[in-house]
Amino acid sequence: MNAIYSLIAVFILIALVLLGIGGAGLYYVFGVIIPYVAIVFFLAGFVYRVLKWAKAPVPFRITTTCGQQKSLPWIKNNELENPSTGLSVIGRMLLEVLFFRSLFRNTKTELKDGPKVVYSLNNWLWLGGLAFHWSFLIIIVRHFRFFTEPVPAFISIIEKLDSFFQVGLPIIYATDAIILAAVSFLVLRRIMDSRMRYISLNADFFPLFLILSIAVTGVWMRYFGKVDVIGIKELAIGLFTFNPVVPEGIGVFFFIHLFLVSVLIAYFPFSKLMHMGGVFLSPTRNLANNNRMKRHINPWNPKVKFHTYEEYEDEFREVMRDAGMPLDKK
């Protein structure tokens, strides 16, 4: 039911555009006002979440590790699995952010005949997640050609690499097919797997359906539908330069696409998608595990007045001497 509710929510968003554009002619609202409001929500929400996480005190090193920690000189340590310096933390974070290293080693547990507990690799999830995130990133970078004139050289290079197997016109981008396949896999995984379906909420399905609808409308406009690309670029540059204009004849599919993107941008900081920023502030990932090299004292602990043994002996020296107890000081 969560999947159905989320899918209905996306259809309602699309219906709002059809009513607003086709019925009321609110081109300026959907083409200018809503995108600007979405960006404000994104920036304000992103900054709020990051500052809130940054204020959380971390008195102890709670780094998640699975390798040999640095200790004695003759014991070889694993700096990427158990970093002891800031440089090692950077290397570990790069592997995590760019290649999902921990997800690659993800395992699934199943009960087989016997019964037996069987552990096996679950690399399909890693491959699907990696394909989705990288294709999404490349598509976002490619879209910057709509906001710039002339188009920067690095964007043109990315476009050529993305369309290396060109078979006709319009040019077919590999990332368009990859993101459709990857998002579909992530959606079907949550629907078809009974255990995943049981723990999946609206917050899990809605962003997937929203991203899938954005990809479908984008692919439709590029390969099947007819839109005014020059008008779209004029609108995009106007938004980017804070001099917005809404040219005529762009087409309703573009406004559906733009509205869904705006909803995703505004929804981003308040959803699970915020792991993009949270991974850099996670104390299980961004800290060096140097607990054996440095003593970490909890700043929350109240100050305690210690009564040392020397002070204790000074206080009870005569009594201890009369009792025949050994003394450090005669």
C-alpha positions in Angstrom: 0.0 0.0 0.0 2.9 2.4 0.7 4.0 1.9 -2.9 0.5 2.6 -4.2 0.1 5.7 -2.1 3.5 7.0 -3.3 2.6 6.4 -6.9 -0.7 8.1 -6.5 1.1 11.1 -5.0 3.2 11.4 -8.1 0.2 11.2 -10.4 -1.5 13.9 -8.3 1.6 16.1 -8.9 1.4 15.5 -12.6 -2.3 16.3 -12.6 -1.6 19.6 -10.8 0.6 20.7 -13.7 -2.0 19.6 -16.3 -4.7 21.6 -14.5 -2.4 24.6 -13.9 -1.0 24.8 -17.4 -3.8 23.4 -19.6 -6.7 24.8 -17.5 -5.5 28.0 -15.9 -2.4 28.9 -18.0 -0.1 29.4 -15.1 3.1 29.2 -17.1 4.9 31.8 -15.0 4.0 30.1 -11.8 5.2 26.7 -12.9 8.1 28.0 -14.9 9.5 30.6 -12.6 7.9 31.0 -9.1 7.9 27.3 -8.2 11.5 26.6 -9.2 12.7 29.6 -7.2 10.7 28.5 -4.2 12.1 25.0 -4.5 15.7 26.3 -4.5 15.0 28.4 -1.4 13.6 25.4 0.4 16.6 23.3 -0.7 19.2 25.7 0.4 17.5 26.6 3.7 16.7 22.9 4.5 20.2 21.7 3.6 22.0 24.4 5.7 19.6 23.7 8.6 20.2 19.9 8.5 24.0 20.3 8.2 24.2 22.8 11.0 22.1 20.7 13.2 24.3 17.6 12.6 27.4 19.7 13.1 26.3 20.9 16.5 25.8 17.3 17.8 28.7 16.6 20.2 30.9 13.6 19.6 32.9 13.0 22.8 34.2 9.6 21.8 35.7 8.1 18.6 33.0 5.7 17.3 34.6 4.9 14.0 33.1 1.8 12.3 36.0 -0.4 11.4 36.7 -4.0 10.2 40.5 -4.0 9.8 43.6 -4.2 12.0 44.0 -1.1 14.2 47.3 0.7 14.4 49.0 -0.3 17.7 52.5 -1.8 18.0 55.1 -1.1 15.4 55.5 -4.7 14.3 51.8 -5.2 13.8 50.7 -4.2 10.2 47.6 -2.1 10.3 45.0 -1.4 7.6 44.7 2.3 7.1 41.7 2.3 4.8 39.6 -0.1 7.0 40.9 1.3 10.3 42.2 4.8 9.6 44.5 6.4 12.2 45.3 9.7 10.4 43.3 12.4 8.7 44.7 11.4 5.3 43.6 7.8 5.8 40.1 9.1 6.6 40.0 11.1 3.4 41.0 8.0 1.4 38.3 5.9 3.1 35.7 8.5 2.6 36.5 8.9 -1.1 36.1 5.1 -1.6 32.8 5.2 0.3 31.4 8.2 -1.5 32.5 7.4 -5.0 32.4 3.6 -5.1 30.1 2.6 -2.1 32.9 0.3 -0.7 31.0 -0.8 2.3 27.9 -1.6 0.3 30.0 -3.7 -2.1 30.8 -6.0 0.9 27.1 -6.2 1.9 25.9 -9.7 2.6 22.4 -11.2 2.9 21.4 -13.9 5.3 19.1 -16.8 4.4 17.7 -20.0 5.9 18.3 -23.0 3.7 17.3 -26.6 4.2 18.5 -28.1 7.4 17.9 -25.4 8.6 21.1 -23.7 7.8 22.1 -20.1 8.1 23.7 -19.1 4.8 25.6 -15.9 4.1 26.1 -14.7 0.5 27.2 -11.6 -1.3 24.5 -9.1 -2.4 26.4 -7.2 -5.1 23.3 -6.5 -7.2 22.2 -3.9 -4.7 25.7 -2.3 -4.9 25.7 -2.4 -8.7 22.2 -0.9 -8.9 23.0 1.8 -6.4 26.3 2.7 -8.1 24.7 2.8 -11.5 21.9 5.0 -10.3 24.0 7.6 -8.5 26.7 7.9 -11.1 24.2 8.2 -14.0 22.1 10.7 -12.0 25.3 12.8 -11.4 26.3 12.7 -15.1 22.8 13.7 -16.2 22.8 16.7 -13.8 26.2 17.8 -15.1 25.0 17.4 -18.7 22.0 19.6 -18.0 24.2 22.6 -17.2 24.4 23.1 -21.0 21.0 24.6 -20.7 22.2 27.2 -18.2 25.4 28.4 -20.0 26.2 30.0 -23.3 28.7 29.1 -24.6 28.7 25.5 -23.3 31.8 24.8 -21.2 34.3 22.3 -22.8 34.1 19.8 -20.0 30.3 19.4 -20.4 30.8 18.8 -24.1 33.4 16.1 -23.3 31.0 14.4 -20.9 28.3 14.4 -23.5 30.6 12.8 -26.1 31.7 10.1 -23.6 28.0 9.5 -22.6 27.0 9.1 -26.3 30.0 7.0 -27.4 27.8 4.4 -29.1 25.8 6.8 -31.2 23.6 5.0 -33.8 21.5 7.8 -35.1 19.7 11.0 -34.3 18.9 12.2 -31.7 22.1 11.1 -29.9 21.3 8.3 -27.4 22.9 8.8 -24.0 24.0 5.7 -22.1 23.0 7.3 -18.8 19.4 7.7 -19.9 19.0 4.0 -20.3 21.1 3.2 -17.2 19.1 5.4 -14.8 15.8 4.0 -16.0 17.1 0.4 -15.5 18.7 1.3 -12.1 15.7 3.1 -10.6 13.3 0.3 -11.9 15.5 -2.3 -10.2 15.5 -0.4 -6.9 11.7 0.0 -7.0 11.1 -3.7 -8.0 13.5 -4.8 -5.2 11.4 -3.1 -2.6 8.1 -4.5 -4.1 9.1 -8.0 -5.0 11.1 -8.9 -1.9 8.7 -9.5 0.9 11.1 -8.6 3.6 12.0 -5.3 1.9 8.4 -4.6 1.3 7.6 -5.1 5.0 10.1 -2.4 6.1 9.6 0.0 3.2 7.7 3.2 4.0 6.2 6.0 1.9 9.5 7.9 2.5 11.3 5.0 0.6 8.9 4.7 -2.3 8.0 8.3 -3.0 11.5 9.6 -3.9 12.1 6.5 -6.1 8.8 7.1 -8.0 9.5 10.8 -8.2 13.0 10.3 -9.7 11.6 7.6 -12.1 8.9 10.0 -13.3 11.5 12.7 -13.9 13.7 10.3 -15.9 10.7 9.1 -17.9 9.5 12.6 -18.8 13.1 13.6 -19.7 13.6 10.6 -21.9 10.2 11.2 -23.6 11.0 14.8 -24.4 14.4 14.0 -25.8 13.6 10.9 -27.9 9.8 10.9 -28.6 8.0 14.1 -27.8 8.5 17.5 -29.4 9.7 20.5 -27.2 11.2 23.8 -28.0 14.8 23.3 -26.9 15.8 26.9 -27.7 12.9 28.2 -25.6 13.8 25.8 -22.7 17.4 27.1 -22.8 16.1 30.7 -22.8 14.0 30.0 -19.7 16.9 28.2 -18.0 19.4 31.0 -18.6 16.8 33.5 -17.4 16.3 31.6 -14.2 20.0 31.3 -13.7 20.6 35.0 -14.3 17.6 36.1 -12.2 16.0 37.6 -15.3 13.3 35.0 -15.9 11.1 34.9 -19.1 8.7 32.1 -20.1 8.8 31.7 -23.9 5.7 30.4 -25.7 5.4 27.0 -27.2 7.7 25.0 -24.8 5.2 22.3 -24.3 3.3 20.9 -21.3 5.7 17.9 -20.9 8.5 20.2 -20.1 6.5 21.9 -17.3 5.6 18.5 -15.9 9.3 17.6 -15.9 10.3 20.9 -14.3 7.6 20.7 -11.7 8.7 17.2 -10.6 12.3 18.3 -10.5 11.3 21.3 -8.3 9.4 19.0 -6.0 12.4 16.7 -5.7 14.7 19.7 -4.9 12.4 21.1 -2.3 11.8 17.6 -0.8 15.5 16.7 -0.8 16.7 18.2 2.6 13.7 16.7 4.5 14.0 13.2 3.2 16.3 10.2 3.3 18.0 11.6 0.2 19.8 13.9 2.6 22.4 11.1 3.2 24.3 12.9 0.4 25.3 15.5 3.0 25.0 13.3 6.1 27.7 10.9 5.0 30.4 13.6 5.5 29.2 14.3 9.0 28.8 10.7 10.2 31.2 10.1 13.2 31.3 6.4 12.2 33.0 7.4 9.0 34.7 10.8 9.3 36.9 10.1 12.4 40.3 8.5 12.7 40.4 5.5 15.1 43.3 6.6 17.3 41.9 5.4 20.6 45.1 3.5 21.4 47.3 6.5 20.7 45.3 9.3 22.3 43.2 9.5 25.4 39.7 10.9 24.7 38.0 12.5 27.7 34.3 13.0 27.7 33.7 16.8 28.0 30.3 16.1 29.6 31.9 14.5 32.7 31.8 16.9 35.7 35.1 17.9 37.3 36.0 15.5 40.2 38.4 16.4 43.0 40.7 13.4 43.3 42.2 12.3 46.6 45.5 10.8 45.8 47.3 8.1 47.7 50.0 10.6 48.8 47.3 12.8 50.3 45.7 9.8 51.9 49.0 8.8 53.4 49.7 12.3 54.7 46.3 12.3 56.4 46.6 8.9 58.1 50.4 8.5 58.4 50.5 8.2 62.1 47.6 5.8 62.3 49.1 3.6 59.5 52.5 3.6 61.2 51.1 2.6 64.6 49.2 -0.2 62.8 52.4 -1.4 61.2 51.3 -0.7 57.7 54.1 0.0 55.1 54.6 3.7 54.2 56.0 5.3 51.1 57.3 8.3 53.2 58.9 7.7 56.6 
